[in-house]
């Protein structure tokens, strides 16, 4: 990540072309199936019950509502439907309801992804049996910075969930958040941790902090945009076969910054107007940008 900016960008683009179609972007849609009331203390998150962010505690969505959202996402060009629940981890009774959601998504011909927190014994196997394609569980930040962001569970607990998911035969979606006040060294360490997973995650979401009022990080200064591009490029160089996704914070990025990220190796986005509780880039803006850049769906 310390290479001269244009050298790093050039290297990342060459690696990207070796392993991917540089003109294709994979599109995923993310739906919050259970919002708010989480017991954890993640400093960036509006859904923690420990924060006063004005976000209420919601119930698990009904199956019909999830199916309706998945159909709409498919019609807009999404190939993967991701569902997130604000839990430390799912109870077995809730997991059965989520499994029904996975089956509905699969019946629509889409890939299914879940982010439910820490998984308990046997839960990954149940999700695999239901046909789940991806499980998302981010490392969030480099190990040395982790306890400045989260104290209610360890990063090792996250890694254990990822290992359980791998053993069950489910693909991994795992990345992190940048712009939380960490140094470039911490960002490099996060990318190194992700790349050292064996094998690396098939999908790597790189989130830019959305500083939400009421969270401990609400006044965090924004990250230099070129540092964000460096992070994308480093992810591409170290994880050449993975899909690198522009995730949270994309609605705050200029078209020019997104174009630099795509050149540096990002080849996946969240598509739709909302990411769990945060805003996302408008679909019409995305379509216009892709047309200008000559990019097409995977």
C-alpha positions as CSV (number, residue, x, y, z in Angstrom):
1,X,0.0,0.0,0.0
2,X,3.0,2.3,0.3
3,X,3.9,2.1,-3.4
4,X,3.6,5.4,-5.4
5,X,-0.1,5.8,-6.1
6,X,0.1,5.3,-9.9
7,X,2.4,2.3,-9.6
8,X,0.0,0.6,-7.2
9,X,-3.0,1.5,-9.4
10,X,-1.2,0.1,-12.5
11,X,-0.3,-3.1,-10.8
12,X,-3.8,-3.6,-9.4
13,X,-5.3,-3.0,-12.8
14,X,-3.0,-5.5,-14.5
15,X,-3.8,-8.2,-11.8
16,X,-7.5,-7.4,-12.3
17,X,-7.3,-8.0,-16.1
18,X,-5.6,-11.3,-15.6
19,X,-8.4,-12.7,-13.5
20,X,-11.6,-10.8,-14.4
21,X,-13.5,-9.1,-17.1
22,X,-12.5,-5.4,-16.5
23,X,-15.8,-4.2,-17.9
24,X,-18.2,-6.3,-15.8
25,X,-19.6,-5.4,-12.4
26,X,-21.4,-7.9,-10.2
27,X,-24.5,-6.5,-8.5
28,X,-25.9,-7.5,-5.1
29,X,-28.8,-6.1,-3.2
30,X,-28.9,-6.0,0.7
31,X,-32.1,-6.1,2.8
32,X,-32.3,-5.7,6.5
33,X,-34.6,-8.5,7.7
34,X,-34.3,-7.6,11.3
35,X,-33.3,-4.0,12.3
36,X,-32.0,-2.5,15.5
37,X,-31.8,-3.7,19.1
38,X,-28.4,-5.5,18.7
39,X,-26.6,-6.2,22.0
40,X,-23.1,-5.6,20.6
41,X,-21.2,-2.3,20.9
42,X,-19.7,-1.9,17.5
43,X,-18.7,1.8,17.4
44,X,-19.8,2.4,13.8
45,X,-23.2,0.8,14.0
46,X,-26.6,2.6,14.3
47,X,-28.3,-0.7,15.2
48,X,-26.6,-1.2,18.7
49,X,-29.1,-1.0,21.5
50,X,-26.3,0.8,23.5
51,X,-26.6,3.9,21.2
52,X,-29.2,6.6,20.9
53,X,-29.4,6.9,17.1
54,X,-33.1,7.2,16.8
55,X,-33.4,3.7,15.2
56,X,-36.1,1.6,16.7
57,X,-36.0,-2.2,17.4
58,X,-37.7,-4.1,14.5
59,X,-39.1,-7.6,14.2
60,X,-38.0,-10.2,11.8
61,X,-39.6,-9.6,8.4
62,X,-42.3,-11.8,7.1
63,X,-41.4,-14.3,4.4
64,X,-43.8,-12.6,1.9
65,X,-42.0,-9.2,2.4
66,X,-38.6,-10.8,1.7
67,X,-39.8,-12.6,-1.4
68,X,-41.3,-9.3,-2.7
69,X,-38.0,-7.5,-2.1
70,X,-36.0,-10.2,-3.8
71,X,-38.2,-10.2,-6.8
72,X,-37.8,-6.5,-7.2
73,X,-34.0,-6.8,-6.8
74,X,-33.8,-9.4,-9.5
75,X,-35.9,-7.2,-11.9
76,X,-33.4,-4.4,-11.4
77,X,-30.4,-6.6,-12.3
78,X,-29.2,-8.0,-9.0
79,X,-27.8,-11.5,-9.1
80,X,-27.2,-11.9,-5.4
81,X,-29.7,-11.2,-2.6
82,X,-28.1,-10.5,0.8
83,X,-30.1,-10.5,4.0
84,X,-28.8,-9.0,7.3
85,X,-30.2,-9.3,10.8
86,X,-29.0,-7.2,13.8
87,X,-28.2,-10.0,16.2
88,X,-25.1,-11.1,18.2
89,X,-26.1,-14.4,16.6
90,X,-29.3,-16.2,15.6
91,X,-31.4,-18.3,17.9
92,X,-32.4,-21.6,16.5
93,X,-36.1,-20.7,16.2
94,X,-35.2,-17.5,14.2
95,X,-32.7,-19.5,12.1
96,X,-35.5,-21.7,10.8
97,X,-37.4,-18.7,9.6
98,X,-34.3,-17.3,7.9
99,X,-33.7,-20.6,6.2
100,X,-37.2,-20.3,4.6
101,X,-36.1,-16.9,3.3
102,X,-32.9,-18.5,1.8
103,X,-35.0,-21.1,0.0
104,X,-37.3,-18.4,-1.5
105,X,-34.4,-16.5,-2.8
106,X,-32.9,-19.6,-4.4
107,X,-36.2,-20.5,-6.0
108,X,-36.0,-17.1,-7.8
109,X,-32.7,-18.2,-9.3
110,X,-30.5,-15.8,-7.3
111,X,-27.5,-16.4,-5.1
112,X,-28.4,-16.0,-1.4
113,X,-26.1,-14.4,1.2
114,X,-26.7,-13.9,4.9
115,X,-25.1,-11.9,7.7
116,X,-26.5,-12.9,11.0
117,X,-23.6,-12.5,13.4
118,X,-21.8,-15.2,15.2
119,X,-23.0,-18.7,14.4
120,X,-23.5,-21.4,17.0
121,X,-22.8,-25.2,16.8
122,X,-24.5,-26.8,13.8
123,X,-26.0,-23.6,12.4
124,X,-23.6,-23.3,9.5
125,X,-24.5,-26.8,8.5
126,X,-28.2,-26.0,8.5
127,X,-27.6,-23.0,6.3
128,X,-25.6,-25.1,3.9
129,X,-28.3,-27.7,3.6
130,X,-30.8,-24.9,2.7
131,X,-28.5,-23.9,-0.2
132,X,-27.0,-20.8,1.1
133,X,-24.3,-19.5,-1.2
134,X,-22.5,-16.9,0.9
135,X,-22.2,-16.0,4.5
136,X,-20.9,-12.5,5.4
137,X,-19.0,-11.8,8.5
138,X,-16.4,-9.0,8.3
139,X,-13.2,-8.7,10.2
140,X,-14.0,-5.0,10.4
141,X,-10.5,-3.7,11.0
142,X,-6.9,-4.8,11.6
143,X,-6.4,-6.9,14.7
144,X,-4.3,-4.3,16.5
145,X,-7.2,-1.7,16.2
146,X,-10.1,-4.0,16.8
147,X,-10.7,-3.4,20.5
148,X,-10.9,0.3,19.8
149,X,-14.0,-0.4,17.7
150,X,-15.6,-3.5,19.4
151,X,-15.3,-4.8,22.9
152,X,-18.3,-7.2,23.3
153,X,-16.8,-10.0,21.2
154,X,-13.3,-10.7,19.8
155,X,-12.1,-10.8,16.3
156,X,-11.1,-14.4,16.9
157,X,-14.8,-15.2,17.5
158,X,-15.5,-13.8,14.1
159,X,-12.7,-15.9,12.6
160,X,-14.2,-19.0,14.3
161,X,-17.6,-18.4,12.6
162,X,-15.8,-18.0,9.2
163,X,-14.0,-21.3,9.8
164,X,-17.3,-23.0,10.6
165,X,-18.9,-21.6,7.4
166,X,-16.0,-22.8,5.4
167,X,-16.2,-26.3,6.9
168,X,-19.9,-26.4,6.0
169,X,-19.1,-25.7,2.3
170,X,-20.5,-22.1,2.2
171,X,-18.6,-19.4,0.4
172,X,-17.3,-16.5,2.5
173,X,-18.0,-12.8,2.1
174,X,-15.6,-11.0,4.4
175,X,-14.1,-7.5,4.4
176,X,-13.9,-4.5,6.6
177,X,-14.5,-0.8,7.2
178,X,-12.0,1.9,6.5
179,X,-12.1,5.5,7.7
180,X,-12.7,4.7,11.4
181,X,-9.6,6.7,12.4
182,X,-7.2,3.9,11.7
183,X,-3.7,4.3,10.1
184,X,-2.6,3.1,6.7
185,X,-0.7,0.4,8.6
186,X,-3.9,-0.9,10.2
187,X,-5.6,-0.9,6.8
188,X,-2.7,-2.8,5.3
189,X,-2.9,-5.3,8.2
190,X,-6.6,-5.8,7.6
191,X,-6.0,-6.6,3.9
192,X,-3.2,-9.0,4.9
193,X,-5.5,-10.8,7.3
194,X,-8.1,-11.2,4.7
195,X,-5.7,-12.5,2.1
196,X,-4.2,-14.9,4.6
197,X,-7.5,-16.7,5.1
198,X,-7.1,-20.1,3.4
199,X,-8.6,-19.7,0.8
200,X,-9.2,-16.0,0.7
201,X,-12.8,-14.8,0.8
202,X,-14.6,-15.2,-2.5
203,X,-16.2,-11.8,-1.9
204,X,-14.5,-8.9,-0.2
205,X,-16.7,-5.9,0.7
206,X,-14.7,-2.7,1.4
207,X,-16.9,-0.3,3.4
208,X,-16.2,3.4,3.9
209,X,-17.4,4.5,7.3
210,X,-20.7,6.3,7.2
211,X,-20.4,8.5,10.3
212,X,-23.8,8.1,11.9
213,X,-25.0,10.6,14.6
214,X,-25.3,9.0,18.0
215,X,-22.4,6.5,17.4
216,X,-19.0,7.0,18.9
217,X,-17.5,7.6,15.4
218,X,-20.0,10.3,14.4
219,X,-17.3,13.0,14.3
220,X,-14.6,11.0,12.7
221,X,-12.9,13.0,9.9
222,X,-13.4,11.5,6.4
223,X,-10.7,9.4,4.9
224,X,-8.6,10.8,2.1
225,X,-10.3,9.4,-1.1
226,X,-6.9,8.3,-2.5
227,X,-6.3,6.2,0.6
228,X,-9.6,4.5,-0.1
229,X,-8.5,3.7,-3.6
230,X,-5.2,2.4,-2.2
231,X,-7.2,0.0,0.0
232,X,-9.1,-1.3,-3.0
233,X,-5.9,-1.7,-5.1
234,X,-4.2,-3.6,-2.2
235,X,-7.2,-5.9,-1.9
236,X,-7.1,-6.7,-5.7
237,X,-3.3,-7.4,-5.7
238,X,-3.4,-9.7,-2.7
239,X,-6.7,-11.4,-3.5
240,X,-6.6,-11.6,-7.3
241,X,-9.5,-14.0,-7.8
242,X,-11.9,-12.5,-5.3
243,X,-14.8,-10.1,-6.0
244,X,-13.9,-6.8,-4.4
245,X,-17.1,-4.9,-3.6
246,X,-17.7,-1.1,-3.1
247,X,-20.1,-1.3,-0.2
248,X,-21.2,1.2,2.5
249,X,-20.4,4.9,1.8
250,X,-20.6,4.6,-2.0
251,X,-23.5,7.1,-2.1
252,X,-21.0,9.8,-0.8
253,X,-18.4,9.0,-3.5
254,X,-18.1,11.0,-6.7
255,X,-18.4,9.3,-10.0
256,X,-14.7,10.0,-10.6
257,X,-13.7,8.3,-7.3
258,X,-15.9,5.2,-8.1
259,X,-14.3,5.0,-11.6
260,X,-10.8,5.0,-10.0
261,X,-12.0,2.2,-7.7
262,X,-13.2,0.2,-10.6
263,X,-9.9,0.7,-12.4
264,X,-8.1,-0.4,-9.2
265,X,-10.0,-3.7,-9.2
266,X,-13.4,-3.2,-7.6
267,X,-15.8,-5.3,-9.6
268,X,-18.9,-5.6,-7.4
269,X,-21.4,-3.2,-5.8
270,X,-24.4,-3.2,-3.6
271,X,-27.3,-2.1,-5.9
272,X,-30.3,-0.3,-4.5
273,X,-31.2,2.7,-2.4
274,X,-30.5,1.3,1.0
275,X,-27.8,-0.8,2.9
276,X,-29.4,-2.1,6.1
277,X,-29.8,1.3,7.7
278,X,-27.5,3.5,5.6
279,X,-28.2,5.1,2.3
280,X,-26.8,3.8,-1.0
281,X,-26.2,5.2,-4.4
282,X,-29.4,5.5,-6.5
283,X,-29.9,2.8,-9.2
284,X,-30.5,5.5,-11.9
285,X,-27.1,7.1,-11.0
286,X,-25.4,3.8,-11.2
287,X,-26.9,3.0,-14.6
288,X,-25.8,6.4,-15.9
289,X,-22.2,5.9,-14.5
290,X,-21.9,2.4,-16.0
291,X,-23.1,3.6,-19.4
292,X,-20.4,6.4,-19.3
293,X,-17.7,3.9,-18.3
294,X,-18.8,1.1,-20.6
295,X,-19.5,-1.3,-17.8
296,X,-22.0,-4.1,-17.9
297,X,-23.5,-6.6,-15.4
298,X,-21.9,-9.9,-14.7
